[in-house]
Amino acid sequence: MKNYIIVSVLIIVPFFLSNKTRENKKTHLVVRDNWSGTVTWSKSSVSRGAKTWEEAGKENSAEWDNFFEFKVIATFVNGKGTVVRTEVTTNKGKQKLIFVHKDDKYMIEEKTTKITCGGTDTLELSVEYGEDTTGRKVYWISFSTPDCVGEILYNLTNNITGDVHNRTAYTQQGSQITLPASFTGQPVGNNPNVLSGSFLETIPGSPDAGGGEIVTTASWNLTKGDPKPELLVTPISDDADYDNWMPEPGLNESVKGNDLNIELHLQDIGGGVSSVKAKFFELKLVNTSKEKGVCINAPLAPSAPKPDLRFLPQAGATVSPDGQYIKIPCEDGENGLAVIGSYDGGGWTILTAKATLENGKTVEGVLDRDKSKKNIPIPKNFSGGKIAEAWLKDNGNPGETDDKETSQENTNNGDGLSAYEEYRGVMSEGKFKRLDPLAKELGVKFKKTQLSLFDDGFHMFEKVSGFKIIQFYENEIPASRRINGNAAHANVFPQFVLNLQTGILTEKRIAKSFGSPGIPTVVSPVMFDLAKIHQAYVENESDARSMNTSLPYTERDFLAQIVAHEIGHGVNVAHHGSIEPTDISSMVVDTSQAPPFGMPRYRVIRYNGREVTYPVTIGGTFGLPHNAESGDLSCIMAEINLCSWVEHVQSGVSFLYEVPIIPLGVRLCTFRDGTGINAGGKYFADAQKGDCISQLKLK
C-alpha cells in the first residue's frame, strides 16, 4: 500500500490575555474597593481554506473550516460579582488523498471536533494602580474566571478505514484576566471614581495553511462607592423594536390601532441587581400631537382632537383621563410595564419615566440603548422631527413639508401631499396605508361595487404615466373630494381626488371629465356612459367586419383605455386637437360630376387605399387634420374612434380618406408628430397639442 498524508489543522489559542511585565511603573498598589459595574471580554478566530497538491501524478486536496469564540461577562457589585464564561471551538476538515491499491482510488476523510463548555462563579475584582514613565497615573483591573466544564464531540468518516465517533468530558481550568493587556496600563480619567475603557487587539493569521486572524475585544465600566440605581426604559412591541416602530391608527379617534410596550427595569449602574428597590413608577407623555382625525382622510367627520398617543389602562395602575400620565406599582422592586396605544398614523410624543424608591429617592429613566436620553421621542426621531426615523430612512429622508416627487419627462413635480401627510397615511379600500414620498400619487374615488369596471384602466394609467393610483371607496372621501381634509401639521396644498361615476351623458360623448383639462381640484366628475361605450364597441366591430378584419382589442381593453384616457384629462392632459367632428350621417358623393376646369370636386379613398370612381354613399363622422385623432396614434390620449373619414382639401378638390381600424394606445406621447396613418402629414397629420406626458400635473 502506498503511503498517504493526512493533513490535520488544529488551532491552539491561549484562552487568556498574557500579562506583560510592567517595567516602567514606579509604584504598585493593589486595592479591593467597592467597585460596581460590568466587564466583558472575548477572543475569536475564523479560518477557512483549501489546498491541493500532486502526488504520483494524482491530485490530492484538503479543506478546513475552523472557528473558536471565548467569552467572559462579569457583573460586579461592591468588588464581588458573577463571572460567566463560555467557550466554543469547532475544527472541520475534509481530505481527498490518492490511496494506492488494486483500484487505485481516493480515500475521502471528513473530521469534525467540537468543544463546548461553560462556567459561572462569584469572584472578586481587584484594581492595581501605578505610574508610567511620565508620572501619569494608570491602572489595571483583574479578576479570576471559573473553570469551564463541558464536552468534546469527535466525528470522523473515512471511506477506507471506517468511521469513528466519540464524546468525552472536557474541563478547562480558570485563570486570571488583566485589562488592559498593555503593560502601560489605562490612564486614570478626570473622575477617579469611574474606570471605563475598551481594548481591541487583532493578531494576523499564520501564513501557514489554516491560520486565521485572532481578534480580542474587551470593555469595562466601573464606578466606586455605594451602588447607584438606574432605571432603564425599553420601548418595544410584538412586531417591531424601538428603531422600527411607527404609530398606526384605528378606525376612529376612540379605537386603538397598534401599541408600544414600555418595559422598565431598575438596576445598579453597570448591571448589578438593584441595591434599593422601587415602590412605583411614573411615566408621562409630553407635547403629544393632537392631529384632526386618525389620518389625512378619516374619519370624514372627525371629533374634537385628542392626544394621538395615550397610556392604556392596566390592572393596579392609575391613568389620567387624557392618557398622558400613568402610575404603576412595582411588585418585585425592579420591573414594570406600561403600554402606549396609538390613535393616529402620524402621532408623536416625548416619553419620560421615573422610579420612586423605598428610601424615598427618585431615579429618572434613561433609554436602555442610549443612557444619555431621558426625554425619549416616540416614535424614534432624535432630530426633533415628527416622522419616525425608520420611515425617513426607507424613503430618502425627505423634509416634513417636502412635495418633490418626479416622473419621467415631466417637470411638474410634486403630488400635492407633503412627506408628513404621506407618512401619516390614508384609509384606502378599508385599510390604513402610508403613501410614497418618492412617487406621484393620484387619488380616485368610486363605488366599491364598480372596482372591476375601472381597475384595468387604473393599471393602464399607472403604466403609461409613472403615477401610483390610490383607490378610495365612496365612503372614504367626503363629498368635497378633498383627500387631506384632516390636514394640520405640515400641510402644503389642499389636494383632491378624481370622482369616477357611471351615468347617462346627453352629449355624443361616451365619457367625459367635466372641467378638464385641469388638475384634480377642478375636474369633477369623471363620467362614463357604459351603454354608449358598449354601443361604440359594437359599431367598431361592425366597421371591422366591413373592412374584412377584426378588432385588435376586446371590449374590456376598450373600456380600460377610455378610463385611462379620462384620468389623463383629470391630471391636466388635453386632447391632441379639436374634439368636435362634423356629422355626416348620410351623404352621396358623386365622383362623376366635374366642376369647372374638368376636375372632380370629390375624391374618395377607401380604408385599403383604393379610390372609388363611381357614385358612393358614405356616412358617419369626418374631421380635419390636426384634430383630436391626430399625432401619435399609440398615445392613449389620441381619439382613435372619433372619425370615420378625414377630409383634405387640395387645389379645390376635397379628398375623403376612410379611416382604417386603429389599435388602442399603449403610452403617453412625448412629441406632436403623427405616427401610423398620420405620419408624413397624411390623414389627421401632426397634433396641435401632443407631448402629453409633459402636461401631467397634480397641483
HELIX and SHEET records of a PDB file:
HELIX    1   1 GLU A  389  ASP A  394  1                                   6    
HELIX    2   2 ALA A  419  ARG A  424  1                                   6    
HELIX    3   3 LYS A  448  GLN A  450  5                                   3    
HELIX    4   4 LEU A  451  SER A  465  1                                  15    
HELIX    5   5 LEU A  530  SER A  546  1                                  17    
HELIX    6   6 GLU A  555  GLY A  570  1                                  16    
HELIX    7   7 PRO A  596  GLY A  598  5                                   3    
HELIX    8   8 GLY A  676  GLY A  681  5                                   6    
HELIX    9   9 CYS A  692  GLN A  695  5                                   4    
SHEET    1   A 7 LEU A  29  VAL A  31  0                                        
SHEET    2   A 7 LYS A 105  GLU A 131 -1                                        
SHEET    3   A 7 LYS A  80  PHE A  99 -1                                        
SHEET    4   A 7 LYS A  58  VAL A  77 -1                                        
SHEET    5   A 7 TRP A  35  GLU A  55 -1                                        
SHEET    6   A 7 ILE A 214  LYS A 224 -1                                        
SHEET    7   A 7 VAL A 194  ILE A 203 -1                                        
SHEET    1   B 4 LEU A  29  VAL A  31  0                                        
SHEET    2   B 4 LYS A 105  GLU A 131 -1                                        
SHEET    3   B 4 LYS A 137  SER A 144 -1                                        
SHEET    4   B 4 GLN A 176  LEU A 179 -1                                        
SHEET    1   C 4 LEU A  29  VAL A  31  0                                        
SHEET    2   C 4 LYS A 105  GLU A 131 -1                                        
SHEET    3   C 4 CYS A 148  ASN A 158 -1                                        
SHEET    4   C 4 VAL A 164  GLN A 172 -1                                        
SHEET    1   D 4 LEU A  29  VAL A  31  0                                        
SHEET    2   D 4 LYS A 105  GLU A 131 -1                                        
SHEET    3   D 4 LYS A 137  SER A 144 -1                                        
SHEET    4   D 4 GLN A 186  PRO A 187 -1                                        
SHEET    1   E 9 LEU A 309  PHE A 311  0                                        
SHEET    2   E 9 ASN A 335  SER A 342 -1                                        
SHEET    3   E 9 ASP A 259  ASP A 268 -1                                        
SHEET    4   E 9 PRO A 229  ILE A 236 -1                                        
SHEET    5   E 9 THR A 362  LEU A 367  1                                        
SHEET    6   E 9 THR A 349  LEU A 357 -1                                        
SHEET    7   E 9 ALA A 278  VAL A 286 -1                                        
SHEET    8   E 9 TYR A 325  PRO A 329 -1                                        
SHEET    9   E 9 THR A 318  VAL A 319 -1                                        
SHEET    1   F 7 LEU A 309  PHE A 311  0                                        
SHEET    2   F 7 ASN A 335  SER A 342 -1                                        
SHEET    3   F 7 ASP A 259  ASP A 268 -1                                        
SHEET    4   F 7 PRO A 229  ILE A 236 -1                                        
SHEET    5   F 7 THR A 362  LEU A 367  1                                        
SHEET    6   F 7 THR A 349  LEU A 357 -1                                        
SHEET    7   F 7 ILE A 376  ILE A 378 -1                                        
SHEET    1   G 2 VAL A 426  SER A 428  0                                        
SHEET    2   G 2 LYS A 431  LYS A 433 -1                                        
SHEET    1   H 5 LYS A 468  TYR A 473  0                                        
SHEET    2   H 5 GLU A 441  PHE A 446  1                                        
SHEET    3   H 5 LEU A 498  THR A 502  1                                        
SHEET    4   H 5 VAL A 526  PHE A 528  1                                        
SHEET    5   H 5 ALA A 511  SER A 513 -1                                        
SHEET    1   I 6 THR A 582  VAL A 589  0                                        
SHEET    2   I 6 VAL A 616  GLY A 623 -1                                        
SHEET    3   I 6 TRP A 645  GLN A 650  1                                        
SHEET    4   I 6 VAL A 653  GLU A 658 -1                                        
SHEET    5   I 6 TYR A 602  ILE A 605  1                                        
SHEET    6   I 6 GLU A 611  VAL A 612 -1                                        
END                                                                             
